[in-house]
Structures are given as structure tokens and as C-alpha cells.
Amino acid sequence: MTAPEIRTALLAWYDANARALPWRAPPGSGRRTDPYRVWLSEVMLQQTTVPHATPYFLKFLQAWPSVTALAAADDADVMAAWAGLGYYARARNLLKCARAVAEDHGGVFPDSEAGLMRLPGLGPYTAAAVAAIAFDRPANVVDGNVERVISRLFAVEEPLPAAKPELKRLAAGLVGDERPGDWAQALMDLGAVVCRPKAPLCDRCPLTAHCAAYARGDHESFPRKSPKAERPHRHGVAYLLTRGDEVALVRRPPRGLLGGMLALPTSEWRAAPFSADEALAAAPVAAAWRSAGAVDHVFTHFSLTLRLYRAEADAAGVIWTRRSGLTALPSVFLKAAKTGLNRLI
């Protein structure tokens, strides 16, 4: 198994099978990919699938067609447009980076991995991806799909996440000066379409002849993974205060989970469930609160049960929003609003 053989086989496959994506220049087109599109798509695709991210990407492009346009956008508008993509710190970092590019670089992204790394909110993976895909630099781009391909190709026994440095080292040995942008995208596509987590399509893979895990017959067991720690569970109360067709919202603190996002008023989130008395004591205003069910939601590091209470009353210091505008809420609060507004126990 040699790097040139692997590169030749995979690039030939990519030329014939590349996914058509709105942020990508097709292989062989001779077009340079817009760095803004590459950067925006890579930020959105972190922890998000292509089908889920694509409508958001197109909506962002329509609203803010360039990095300078995004840099001039209102924070609240960007956070609202991001709602539903999750990991909201990414949206805050998106604005920081856009403003740095606009103010410090004249609206032009640095064209090297090192230069991109100096931008705020732009980590090693995204810097490598933009350098390779937008500027054709020989950068080592390793995401979850690439980790899976490399772990199977070399039958890496060490489990994730401890195996990450070794997987990155092995992937670096395959990076070359020829078509580095296409190479990065070819590895991503292979992992997404063929070398899937379950039921990989080995009969369609251009690298089967080079794959150590396939030769052993246990390719689907890679990458090895350490046992997951049990996810803690928390409890909270969310309050649906209505005034006719309007619902009271608040803006969460700028830092922390769902920072800067519009949300339903809530209690603290803690390990122990809330009694009815505690729930009413934590309510944002005095009103005739009634139980309206509960919702469960899973975050990356913990799961949450929100008990719902609903009341009809006026209040100051909140953001009154028509029900039709609630679609801009983060998923957990949109789920709570849909449940609480349609159900009263």
C-alpha cells in the first residue's frame, strides 16, 4: 500500500463521483471555490449533516452574500438565522471571524493555513479545510469522516478519542501537492457516501484493495471507540406566558449554553426535579400558572427534562413575539413552545 496508489485511486473516484454541493467547485471545472462559501459551510457542518445544513447555508448566502455583508449584520439577526443549527457559540464565532476579515484584512481571507489560524473563532480543522479547498494548499484536513476512513485503511486499533493524533499523522502521510483541495473533499465524500459508519459500501470503494481492515474482515468495527461516559440528566421549568397571540421571550446571557439566543423564560437547570411549589416560585411573574406538560431534549453533554407552565398575563421586561415568529427559537425552546401552547393539563 503506497500513498501515490491511494491518491491516484481516490482522486479518480472523486472525479467521477463528487457530490454536487452549493459551496463546492466541481472537480475539473477550473473554478476556484469562494473562501467565504467554504468557511461558512465548514462552520455549519461541524456536528451537522449536509442535508440539514444546506438550507441554512443558502439562507445565509441570500441574506449576507459576502463576508463583509455578514460582518455588518446585526448580531440578533444572525443568531435568529442560526436557530436550529445548534452549538450556538459557532454563530458568535462566525461574526467575530467575519468582522476580523472585514476590518483587518480588507474583506479578503488569508490564503494560508497559518494566516487563517490567526483569525478569531477559527480552529485548526477549519483553517486546514479553507486553506485546502479554497486556496489549494496541501493542508491535512481531518474530520469525523476522514478519521473513519483512515482508521479502516490502516486498521488502527487504538480507540477514539485517544487515536486522534495517530489518525491525523497517518492522514498527513497521504497529503500531496497535487490537487490538495480535491484530495480533502475526496476523503470527506468517501467517508460520507461509501465508508459509512454502518453497512459500508465496500464493493463501491476505490480503496478496498488497500484497506487493512477490509482484508481482516472486521472493517465495520473501526474506528474503535472507548466506552461512552453516562450523560448526566438535568431538570428545569420553562414558562409560556401569553398575551393573546403573543408569547413572552427573553434573551439569554451572551455567554454559556445558547448564549445570546431568544428563549422562553426558564428556571435554573439542575440535577433534582422541581416540585410544583418550586416551579411556581421561580416563575417570571405572578400569574395563574397551570401545568402544560413536559419535553425532553438531549444536548451534547447532558439531557434535559423541562416541565412547562403556561399563563395568560401581561408583563414588562420581556420580548413579546407572535406565535408565527417562534420558529427562530433554538430547538429545545421551539419544542417546548409547540408542546405547551397546544396542551394544557
TORLOGU-12018 format. One record per residue: residue in one letter; residue number from 1; z, x, y of N, C-alpha, C, O in turn. Coordinates in steps of 0.2 Angstrom, whole numbers, m for minus. Last residue first. Layout:
% residues N
   type   seq    n_pz    n_px    n_py   ca_pz   ca_px   ca_py    c_pz    c_px    c_py    o_pz    o_px    o_py
      A   NUM       Z       X       Y       Z       X       Y       Z       X       Y       Z       X       Y
...
END
This chain:
% residues 345
   type   seq    n_pz    n_px    n_py   ca_pz   ca_px   ca_py    c_pz    c_px    c_py    o_pz    o_px    o_py
      I   345     155    m264     104     159    m266      99     165    m270     102     169    m272      98
      L   344     138    m264     109     145    m264     112     149    m268     106     148    m273     104
      R   343     123    m256     111     128    m258     106     135    m258     110     137    m254     114
      N   342     114    m250     120     111    m256     115     117    m259     111     115    m263     107
      L   341     120    m241     126     118    m246     130     115    m252     126     114    m257     128
      G   340     124    m231     116     129    m235     120     126    m241     124     130    m246     125
      T   339     112    m226     111     117    m230     107     121    m234     111     122    m240     109
      K   338     106    m221     123     102    m226     119     107    m230     114     106    m236     114
      A   337     116    m212     126     114    m217     131     111    m223     127     112    m229     128
      A   336     116    m203     116     122    m207     117     121    m213     122     123    m218     120
      K   335     103    m197     117     105    m201     110     111    m205     112     112    m211     110
      L   334     105    m191     129     100    m197     128     101    m201     122     101    m207     122
      F   333     114    m182     126     116    m187     130     111    m193     130     113    m199     131
      V   332     108    m174     117     114    m177     115     116    m182     119     118    m187     117
      S   331      96    m169     124      96    m174     118     102    m177     116     102    m183     115
      P   330      97    m171     142      97    m167     136      98    m172     130     101    m177     130
      L   329      87    m183     151      93    m181     149      93    m176     143      88    m177     139
      A   328      75    m189     154      76    m182     157      83    m179     154      84    m173     156
      T   327      77    m203     151      73    m198     146      73    m191     148      72    m187     144
      L   326      82    m210     161      87    m206     157      83    m202     152      86    m198     148
      G   325      75    m218     169      75    m211     171      79    m207     166      80    m201     167
      S   324      76    m231     165      70    m228     164      70    m220     165      66    m217     163
      R   323      89    m234     171      88    m233     164      82    m229     162      82    m225     157
      R   322      91    m225     186      89    m231     182      88    m229     175      87    m223     173
      T   321     107    m218     191     100    m217     189      97    m223     185     101    m225     181
      W   320     118    m211     202     115    m217     199     108    m216     198     104    m215     202
      I   319     129    m199     201     122    m199     202     119    m206     199     118    m206     192
      V   318     145    m200     209     141    m199     203     134    m200     205     132    m202     211
      G   317     153    m203     220     153    m196     217     149    m195     211     150    m190     207
      A   316     160    m219     216     157    m214     221     157    m207     217     160    m207     212
      A   315     155    m234     208     159    m228     208     156    m223     213     149    m224     214
      D   314     156    m250     200     153    m246     205     158    m240     205     164    m240     203
      A   313     154    m256     183     158    m255     189     154    m250     194     150    m247     192
      E   312     155    m259     167     151    m261     172     156    m260     178     160    m264     179
      A   311     157    m247     153     160    m252     158     155    m253     163     150    m249     165
      R   310     159    m240     137     155    m242     142     159    m247     146     163    m251     144
      Y   309     161    m225     127     164    m231     130     160    m233     136     156    m229     139
      L   308     159    m217     112     156    m219     118     160    m225     120     162    m230     116
      R   307     163    m201     104     164    m208     105     162    m211     111     162    m207     116
      L   306     153    m189      97     155    m192     104     157    m199     103     152    m203     101
      T   305     155    m175      88     155    m182      87     158    m184      94     163    m183      97
      L   304     146    m160      84     150    m164      89     149    m171      87     144    m174      85
      S   303     146    m143      78     143    m150      78     148    m154      82     154    m152      83
      F   302     141    m127      83     146    m132      82     142    m139      81     137    m140      84
      H   301     130    m118      86     137    m115      84     142    m120      82     147    m118      80
      T   300     119    m126      90     119    m120      86     125    m118      83     125    m116      77
      F   299     124    m144      87     122    m138      91     121    m132      87     123    m132      81
      V   298     121    m160      82     123    m153      80     120    m148      85     114    m148      86
      H   297     130    m175      84     125    m171      87     127    m164      84     132    m162      84
      D   296     133    m193      83     134    m186      81     128    m182      83     123    m184      83
      V   295     141    m206      92     135    m202      90     137    m195      87     142    m193      90
      A   294     148    m223      93     148    m215      92     142    m212      90     138    m216      87
      G   293     153    m238     101     150    m234      95     152    m227      96     156    m224     100
      A   292     159    m243     113     152    m244     112     149    m239     106     143    m238     106
      S   291     174    m250     119     171    m245     114     163    m248     113     162    m253     112
      R   290     175    m253     136     175    m255     130     172    m250     125     167    m247     127
      W   289     184    m253     152     181    m249     147     181    m252     140     187    m254     138
      A   288     185    m259     166     186    m262     159     182    m259     154     177    m261     152
      A   287     191    m244     175     187    m250     174     188    m253     167     193    m250     164
      A   286     193    m230     185     197    m236     182     192    m242     181     189    m244     186
      V   285     182    m216     180     185    m221     185     189    m227     181     188    m227     175
      P   284     181    m207     169     180    m205     176     182    m210     182     184    m208     187
      A   283     194    m206     157     188    m210     160     187    m208     167     192    m206     170
      A   282     205    m202     150     200    m197     153     194    m200     156     190    m196     158
      A   281     211    m213     146     215    m209     151     210    m204     154     211    m202     160
      L   280     203    m217     136     204    m221     142     207    m217     148     205    m218     154
      A   279     206    m208     126     199    m209     129     199    m212     135     195    m211     140
      E   278     220    m209     124     217    m203     127     210    m204     130     209    m201     135
      D   277     219    m222     118     223    m221     125     221    m215     128     220    m214     134
      A   276     212    m220     107     209    m224     112     213    m223     118     210    m223     124
      S   275     212    m202     103     214    m209     102     211    m213     108     209    m210     112
      F   274     200    m190      98     203    m193     104     206    m200     102     202    m204      98
      P   273     201    m177      86     198    m183      88     202    m186      94     208    m185      94
      A   272     202    m159      89     205    m166      87     202    m172      90     200    m172      95
      A   271     194    m149      95     194    m150      88     197    m156      85     195    m159      80
      R   270     184    m155     110     190    m152     106     190    m153      99     186    m157      96
      W   269     178    m157     125     176    m157     118     181    m152     115     182    m146     116
      E   268     184    m167     139     183    m161     136     181    m162     128     181    m167     126
      S   267     173    m182     142     180    m179     142     178    m171     140     173    m169     139
      T   266     159    m185     153     162    m184     146     169    m181     147     171    m178     153
      P   265     145    m193     160     152    m191     161     156    m190     154     155    m195     150
      L   264     129    m188     155     134    m193     155     141    m190     157     142    m184     155
      A   263     120    m176     165     123    m178     159     127    m185     160     129    m187     166
      L   262     109    m164     170     111    m170     171     114    m173     165     112    m171     159
      M   261     113    m146     169     109    m152     167     113    m158     169     119    m159     170
      G   260     120    m135     172     116    m137     177     112    m143     175     108    m146     179
      G   259     122    m130     155     123    m129     162     118    m131     167     112    m130     165
      L   258     123    m132     141     120    m137     145     121    m137     153     121    m142     156
      L   257     137    m122     141     133    m126     137     130    m132     142     133    m135     145
      G   256     137    m111     156     140    m114     150     135    m118     147     129    m119     149
      R   255     135    m115     174     136    m110     168     139    m114     162     142    m119     163
      P   254     135    m125     183     129    m121     182     129    m117     176     124    m115     173
      P   253     142    m141     176     143    m134     179     137    m130     178     134    m130     173
      R   252     132    m156     176     136    m151     173     137    m145     177     132    m143     180
      R   251     131    m170     186     128    m163     184     133    m159     182     138    m157     185
      V   250     132    m187     180     135    m181     183     131    m175     182     127    m175     177
      L   249     127    m204     181     127    m197     178     130    m192     182     132    m194     188
      A   248     128    m221     178     131    m216     182     130    m209     178     132    m209     172
      V   247     113    m231     178     118    m228     174     121    m222     178     117    m218     181
      E   246     107    m247     183     108    m240     184     114    m238     180     118    m242     178
      D   245     105    m261     183     100    m257     179     101    m249     179      98    m245     176
      G   244     122    m263     185     115    m267     184     111    m263     180     113    m261     174
      R   243     129    m250     183     129    m254     189     122    m258     189     117    m255     192
      T   242     139    m242     170     133    m245     173     134    m249     179     140    m252     180
      L   241     144    m228     162     146    m233     167     140    m235     170     135    m232     173
      L   240     148    m222     148     142    m226     150     144    m231     156     146    m236     154
      Y   239     155    m207     143     156    m214     147     150    m216     150     147    m213     153
      A   238     161    m199     128     156    m200     133     156    m207     136     157    m212     133
      V   237     172    m188     121     171    m195     123     166    m195     129     166    m191     133
      G   236     173    m178     106     173    m179     113     172    m186     115     171    m190     110
      H   235     176    m165      94     176    m172      96     176    m172     104     179    m168     107
      R   234     168    m153      83     172    m155      89     171    m162      90     167    m165      88
      H   233     168    m141      70     166    m148      72     171    m150      78     177    m148      78
      P   232     160    m126      65     166    m130      67     164    m137      70     158    m137      72
      R   231     151    m121      51     150    m123      58     156    m128      60     158    m133      57
      E   230     155    m108      40     155    m115      41     155    m117      49     159    m114      53
      A   229     143     m95      39     149     m97      40     149    m105      42     145    m108      44
      K   228     131     m93      26     132     m95      32     140     m97      33     143    m100      29
      P   227     129     m78      16     131     m85      17     133     m87      24     136     m83      28
      S   226     114     m69      21     121     m69      20     123     m76      20     120     m81      23
      K   225      98     m69      12     102     m71      18     109     m71      16     111     m73      10
      R   224      82     m61      10      89     m63       8      93     m65      14      92     m62      19
      P   223      67     m69      14      72     m64      15      78     m66      12      80     m72      12
      F   222      65     m72      m3      65     m67       3      64     m71       9      60     m76       9
      S   221      62     m80     m13      69     m79     m12      70     m74      m6      76     m72      m5
      E   220      49     m81     m15      52     m86     m11      59     m85     m10      62     m88      m6
      H   219      46     m70     m23      44     m69     m16      48     m75     m12      49     m74      m6
      D   218      47     m65     m36      53     m69     m33      52     m69     m26      57     m69     m22
      G   217      37     m57     m42      38     m64     m44      43     m68     m41      44     m74     m43
      R   216      34     m45     m39      40     m46     m43      41     m53     m46      44     m54     m51
      A   215      23     m47     m31      22     m43     m38      28     m44     m42      27     m44     m48
      Y   214      29     m53     m20      25     m56     m25      24     m53     m31      23     m56     m36
      A   213      36     m42     m15      40     m47     m18      35     m52     m22      38     m54     m27
      A   212      26     m33     m11      30     m31     m16      34     m37     m19      35     m37     m25
      C   211       9     m36      m8      16     m39      m7      20     m37     m13      19     m39     m18
      H   210      m4     m33      m8       0     m28      m5       8     m30      m5      12     m26      m3
      A   209     m11     m44     m12     m12     m38     m16      m7     m32     m14      m6     m27     m18
      T   208      m8     m53      m2      m5     m54      m9      m5     m47     m13       0     m46     m16
      L   207     m13     m54      11      m9     m48       9      m6     m48       2      m2     m44       0
      P   206     m19     m65      14     m24     m59      13     m20     m53      11     m23     m48      10
      C   205     m16     m80       5     m13     m75       9     m18     m68       8     m19     m66       2
      R   204     m18     m91      m3     m22     m90       3     m20     m84       7     m23     m83      12
      D   203      m9     m90     m13     m16     m90     m15     m20     m89      m9     m26     m88     m10
      C   202       3     m92      m7       1     m85      m9      m6     m85     m11      m9     m79     m10
      L   201      10    m101       3       3    m102       0       1     m95      m2      m4     m93       1
      P   200      27    m105      m1      22    m101       2      16    m101      m1      15    m102      m7
      A   199      39    m114      m2      32    m115      m5      27    m111      m1      22    m114       1
      K   198      47    m110      13      47    m113       6      40    m115       4      36    m116       8
      P   197      43    m102      24      50    m102      21      50    m104      14      53    m101       9
      R   196      26     m96      22      31    m101      24      38    m100      21      38     m97      16
      C   195      14     m89      24      20     m86      21      26     m90      24      31     m87      27
      V   194       5     m98      31       4     m96      24      11     m94      21      13     m96      16
      V   193       9    m101      45       4    m106      41       4    m104      33       4    m109      29
      A   192      19     m92      50      19     m99      51      15    m104      47      17    m109      45
      G   191      15     m80      45      22     m82      44      22     m90      45      25     m93      41
      L   190       2     m79      51       3     m78      44      10     m81      42      10     m85      37
      D   189       5     m80      65       1     m85      61       2     m85      54       3     m90      51
      M   188      12     m67      66      15     m74      68      12     m80      64      15     m84      61
      L   187       2     m58      63       8     m59      59      12     m65      60      14     m68      55
      A   186      m8     m62      73      m9     m62      66      m3     m63      62      m3     m67      57
      Q   185      m1     m58      85      m2     m65      84      m4     m66      76      m3     m72      74
      A   184      m1     m44      83       5     m48      84       4     m55      82       9     m58      79
      W   183     m15     m42      82     m11     m40      77      m4     m44      77      m2     m47      72
      D   182     m19     m45      95     m21     m49      89     m17     m48      83     m16     m52      79
      G   181     m13     m35     102     m12     m42     104     m13     m46      98     m10     m51      96
      P   180     m19     m23      97     m12     m24      96     m10     m32      97      m5     m34      94
      R   179     m32     m17      93     m31     m24      94     m23     m26      93     m22     m30      89
      E   178     m27      m2      88     m32      m6      88     m30     m13      88     m26     m16      84
      D   177     m15       5      88     m18       5      94     m24       0      94     m26      m2     100
      G   176      m3      m3      77      m8       2      79     m11       1      86      m9      m4      89
      V   175      11      m7      67       8      m7      73       3      m2      75       5       4      73
      L   174      18      m3      55      11      m7      54       7      m8      61       2     m10      61
      G   173      30       2      58      25       6      55      18       3      54      14       7      52
      A   172      37      m9      63      34      m4      68      29       0      65      24       3      68
      A   171      41     m15      52      36     m19      56      32     m14      61      26     m14      62
      L   170      51      m7      48      45      m7      44      39     m10      48      34      m8      47
      R   169      60      m9      59      57      m2      58      51      m3      54      46       1      55
      K   168      63     m22      57      60     m20      64      56     m13      63      51     m12      65
      L   167      70     m22      45      63     m26      46      60     m24      52      53     m23      52
      E   166      81     m14      49      76     m11      44      69     m15      44      64     m12      44
      P   165      87     m23      59      85     m16      61      80     m13      56      75     m10      58
      K   164      90     m34      50      85     m35      56      83     m28      58      77     m27      59
      A   163      99     m35      40      92     m32      38      88     m31      44      83     m28      44
      A   162     110     m43      44     110     m36      44     104     m32      43     103     m26      45
      P   161     109     m57      43     105     m53      49     106     m46      49     103     m42      53
      L   160      98     m54      29      99     m56      36     106     m58      37     109     m61      33
      P   159     102     m42      15     101     m49      18     101     m49      26     104     m45      29
      E   158      92     m30       8      97     m32      12      97     m38      15      91     m40      18
      E   157      79     m29       1      85     m33      m2      91     m34       2      95     m39       1
      V   156      63     m32       4      69     m29       7      75     m33       5      76     m39       6
      A   155      49     m31       0      54     m33      m4      61     m30      m2      64     m27      m6
      F   154      39     m30       9      42     m24       7      48     m25       2      51     m20       0
      L   153      34     m43      11      29     m37      10      32     m31       7      30     m28       2
      R   152      46     m50      13      42     m51       7      37     m45       5      37     m43       0
      S   151      49     m45      26      54     m44      20      51     m45      14      53     m42       9
      I   150      38     m47      33      40     m40      32      45     m40      26      44     m36      22
      V   149      38     m62      34      33     m58      31      34     m51      29      33     m49      23
      R   148      51     m63      40      50     m66      33      44     m63      30      44     m61      24
      E   147      49     m57      52      54     m55      48      53     m57      41      54     m53      36
      V   146      39     m66      57      37     m59      56      42     m56      51      41     m52      47
      N   145      46     m77      60      41     m77      55      39     m70      53      37     m69      47
      G   144      56     m73      69      58     m75      63      52     m75      58      53     m73      52
      D   143      47     m58      77      51     m65      77      53     m67      70      52     m63      65
      V   142      43     m44      84      46     m46      78      50     m53      79      55     m52      82
      V   141      31     m33      89      34     m40      91      36     m43      84      32     m44      79
      N   140      30     m18      96      32     m21      90      35     m28      91      41     m28      93
      A   139      15     m15     105      22     m16     105      23     m19      98      19     m23      95
      P   138       2      m8     112       5      m8     105      12      m9     104      16      m4     103
      R   137      m4     m20     123      m1     m14     122       2     m14     115       3     m19     112
      D   136     m12     m31     128     m14     m27     123     m11     m20     122     m14     m15     120
      F   135      m7     m40     137      m9     m33     140     m12     m29     135     m14     m23     136
      A   134      m3     m51     131      m6     m52     137      m9     m46     139     m15     m46     143
      I   133       2     m47     118      m3     m52     118      m6     m52     125     m12     m54     125
      A   132      11     m35     121       6     m35     116       0     m40     118      m6     m39     118
      A   131      19     m40     132      15     m33     133      10     m33     128       4     m31     129
      V   130      24     m51     127      20     m52     133      16     m45     133      10     m45     135
      A   129      32     m46     116      26     m51     115      22     m51     121      16     m52     120
      A   128      41     m37     122      36     m35     117      30     m40     116      24     m38     116
      A   127      48     m47     130      44     m41     133      39     m38     128      34     m37     131
      T   126      53     m54     120      49     m57     124      45     m52     128      39     m53     129
      Y   125      62     m45     113      57     m48     110      51     m51     114      45     m50     113
      P   124      71     m40     124      66     m36     120      61     m39     117      55     m37     117
      G   123      71     m53     137      74     m49     132      69     m44     129      63     m45     130
      L   122      73     m58     153      68     m57     148      70     m51     143      70     m45     145
      G   121      82     m60     163      82     m65     158      76     m64     153      74     m69     150
      P   120      73     m50     175      79     m54     173      78     m59     168      73     m62     168
      L   119      64     m36     170      64     m42     173      70     m46     171      72     m45     165
      R   118      63     m25     163      67     m24     169      68     m31     172      71     m32     177
      M   117      54     m27     153      61     m27     151      66     m27     157      71     m29     157
      L   116      42     m25     159      44     m32     158      51     m32     156      55     m37     158
      G   115      42     m11     159      42     m14     165      44     m22     164      48     m24     169
      A   114      41      m8     145      47      m6     149      48     m10     156      53     m11     158
      E   113      29     m14     142      35     m17     139      41     m14     143      46     m18     144
      S   112      18     m17     156      21     m13     151      27     m16     148      30     m20     152
      D   111      14     m24     167       9     m24     162      12     m19     156       8     m17     151
      P   110      23     m36     177      22     m29     175      18     m29     168      19     m33     164
      F   109      14     m50     184      19     m47     179      18     m40     178      12     m38     178
      V   108      13     m54     201      10     m51     195      15     m48     190      19     m44     192
      G   107      20     m58     212      17     m63     208      13     m61     202       9     m64     199
      G   106      25     m47     218      19     m50     221      16     m55     217      10     m56     218
      H   105      36     m42     213      30     m39     210      24     m43     213      19     m43     210
      D   104      47     m48     219      47     m41     218      41     m38     216      40     m32     217
      E   103      44     m62     220      47     m59     226      46     m51     225      45     m48     230
      A   102      38     m66     207      35     m68     214      38     m64     219      34     m61     224
      V   101      47     m60     198      40     m58     198      37     m60     205      33     m56     207
      A   100      59     m67     202      58     m59     202      51     m57     202      49     m53     206
      R    99      55     m80     199      57     m78     206      57     m70     207      55     m68     212
      A    98      54     m79     185      48     m81     189      49     m79     196      45     m77     200
      C    97      67     m76     181      62     m71     180      56     m73     184      53     m68     187
      K    96      74     m87     185      76     m81     188      70     m76     187      69     m72     192
      L    95      68     m97     178      67     m97     185      69     m91     188      66     m88     193
      L    94      72     m93     165      65     m94     167      64     m94     174      59     m90     177
      N    93      85     m94     165      82     m88     165      75     m88     167      72     m83     170
      R    92      86    m108     165      89    m105     170      86     m98     171      84     m95     176
      A    91      80    m111     152      77    m113     158      79    m110     165      76    m108     169
      R    90      89    m104     144      82    m102     144      79    m104     150      75    m101     153
      A    89     100    m112     144     100    m106     148      93    m103     148      92     m99     153
      Y    88      97    m122     135      96    m123     142      96    m117     147      94    m117     152
      Y    87      94    m126     122      95    m119     124      94    m119     131      89    m115     133
      G    86      81    m140     123      87    m136     120      88    m129     123      83    m127     126
      L    85      70    m148     126      69    m142     123      75    m138     120      74    m133     116
      G    84      76    m158     132      73    m160     126      71    m153     122      70    m154     116
      A    83      72    m154     149      76    m158     144      73    m160     138      67    m162     138
      W    82      63    m147     157      65    m144     151      69    m148     146      69    m147     140
      A    81      62    m156     168      56    m155     164      58    m151     157      54    m152     152
      A    80      75    m154     173      74    m160     170      67    m160     166      67    m163     161
      M    79      74    m140     177      79    m142     172      78    m149     169      78    m150     163
      V    78      65    m142     187      63    m138     181      68    m139     175      66    m140     170
      D    77      72    m150     196      65    m152     193      64    m148     187      61    m151     182
      A    76      83    m142     200      84    m148     196      77    m151     193      78    m154     188
      D    75      76    m131     206      80    m130     200      81    m136     196      80    m136     190
      D    74      60    m133     213      67    m134     213      70    m134     207      68    m136     201
      A    73      49    m119     213      51    m125     211      58    m126     212      62    m122     212
      A    72      44    m106     216      45    m110     221      48    m117     220      50    m121     224
      A    71      41    m101     203      46     m98     207      48    m102     213      54    m102     215
      L    70      30    m109     200      36    m110     196      42    m107     200      47    m110     201
      A    69      20    m103     208      22    m110     209      29    m112     205      33    m116     208
      T    68      20     m90     203      23     m91     210      24     m99     211      29    m100     215
      V    67      15     m93     190      22     m90     191      25     m91     198      30     m92     199
      S    66       6    m108     190       6    m101     191      14     m99     191      18    m103     192
      P    65       6    m122     189       1    m119     186       1    m111     186      m3    m108     183
      W    64      17    m133     187      18    m127     190      13    m122     187      14    m119     182
      A    63      13    m145     181      17    m146     187      17    m139     191      17    m139     197
      Q    62       4    m141     171       2    m146     176       6    m146     182       3    m146     188
      L    61      13    m132     164       7    m130     167       4    m135     173       1    m132     178
      F    60      23    m142     160      24    m136     164      18    m134     168      18    m132     174
      K    59      15    m149     151      18    m152     157      20    m147     162      19    m148     168
      L    58      11    m139     141       6    m142     145       9    m146     151       6    m146     157
      F    57      24    m137     136      20    m131     139      15    m134     144      14    m132     149
      Y    56      28    m149     131      32    m146     137      28    m141     140      28    m140     146
      P    55      18    m150     120      18    m155     126      22    m152     132      20    m154     138
      T    54      23    m138     113      16    m138     116      16    m144     121      13    m142     127
      A    53      35    m139     106      35    m135     112      28    m137     116      28    m136     122
      H    52      33    m145      94      37    m148      99      37    m145     106      37    m148     111
      P    51      23    m138      87      21    m145      89      26    m148      94      24    m152      98
      V    50      30    m125      87      24    m126      91      23    m133      92      21    m135      98
      T    49      48    m127      88      42    m126      84      36    m127      89      37    m130      94
      T    48      61    m116      94      57    m122      94      51    m121      91      48    m116      91
      Q    47      67    m103      96      71    m109      92      68    m116      93      71    m121      92
      Q    46      56    m100     108      62     m97     105      66    m103     102      68    m108     106
      L    45      45    m106     114      45    m106     107      51    m103     104      52    m103      98
      M    44      48    m104     128      48    m111     125      49    m111     117      52    m115     114
      V    43      45     m90     129      51     m93     130      53    m100     127      58    m101     125
      E    42      31     m91     125      36     m87     121      43     m89     123      47     m90     118
      S    41      25     m98     135      25    m101     129      30     m97     124      34    m100     120
      L    40      28     m90     147      30     m97     146      31     m99     139      36    m102     137
      W    39      20     m78     143      28     m78     144      31     m85     144      36     m86     140
      V    38       7     m83     142      11     m80     136      18     m80     137      22     m82     132
      R    37       5     m88     155       5     m93     149       8     m90     143      12     m93     139
      Y    36       6     m76     162      11     m82     164      11     m87     158      16     m89     156
      P    35      m4     m68     157       3     m67     156       7     m72     157      12     m73     153
      D    34     m18     m75     149     m14     m76     156      m7     m74     154      m4     m77     150
      T    33     m28     m65     139     m24     m70     140     m19     m70     146     m17     m64     148
      R    32     m45     m61     142     m38     m58     142     m34     m64     143     m35     m69     147
      R    31     m59     m63     131     m55     m66     136     m48     m62     136     m45     m62     131
      G    30     m66     m60     120     m66     m56     125     m62     m58     131     m62     m54     136
      S    29     m65     m67     108     m68     m71     114     m69     m66     120     m73     m67     124
      G    28     m59     m62      97     m66     m60      98     m70     m64     104     m75     m63     105
      P    27     m47     m75      95     m50     m68      94     m57     m67      94     m61     m72      92
      P    26     m44     m85     110     m46     m84     103     m48     m77     102     m51     m74     106
      A    25     m29     m84     119     m37     m82     120     m39     m81     112     m36     m77     109
      R    24     m17     m96     121     m20     m91     117     m27     m90     119     m31     m95     119
      W    23     m10    m108     124      m8    m101     128     m12     m95     125     m10     m90     127
      P    22     m14    m118     116     m16    m118     123     m14    m112     127     m17    m111     133
      L    21     m22    m112     101     m16    m114     104     m17    m113     112     m21    m109     114
      A    20     m28    m112      85     m30    m114      92     m24    m116      96     m22    m122      95
      R    19     m24     m99      74     m23    m106      76     m25    m106      84     m25    m102      87
      A    18     m36     m90      65     m32     m90      70     m31     m97      72     m35    m101      73
      N    17     m45     m87      54     m40     m92      53     m35     m93      59     m30     m97      58
      A    16     m54     m76      56     m57     m82      53     m52     m88      53     m54     m94      52
      D    15     m46     m67      61     m52     m68      65     m55     m75      62     m58     m78      66
      Y    14     m36     m66      52     m34     m69      58     m41     m71      62     m41     m76      65
      W    13     m42     m59      41     m40     m66      40     m39     m69      47     m41     m75      48
      A    12     m44     m47      48     m50     m50      46     m48     m58      44     m52     m62      46
      L    11     m31     m43      50     m35     m45      56     m41     m48      54     m43     m53      58
      L    10     m27     m41      36     m24     m46      40     m28     m48      47     m29     m54      48
      A     9     m35     m30      32     m35     m37      28     m32     m42      33     m35     m48      33
      T     8     m32     m20      41     m38     m22      40     m39     m29      37     m42     m34      40
      R     7     m18     m19      39     m20     m21      45     m27     m23      45     m29     m29      48
      I     6     m17     m14      26     m14     m21      28     m17     m23      34     m18     m29      35
      E     5     m24      m2      27     m27      m8      22     m24     m14      24     m27     m19      24
      P     4     m16       5      36     m23       3      38     m26      m2      33     m29      m7      36
      A     3      m4       6      28      m4       2      34     m11       0      36     m13      m5      38
      T     2      m5       4      10      m6       8      16      m6       4      22      m9      m2      22
      M     1       0       4      m6       0       0       0       0       4       6       5       8       7
END
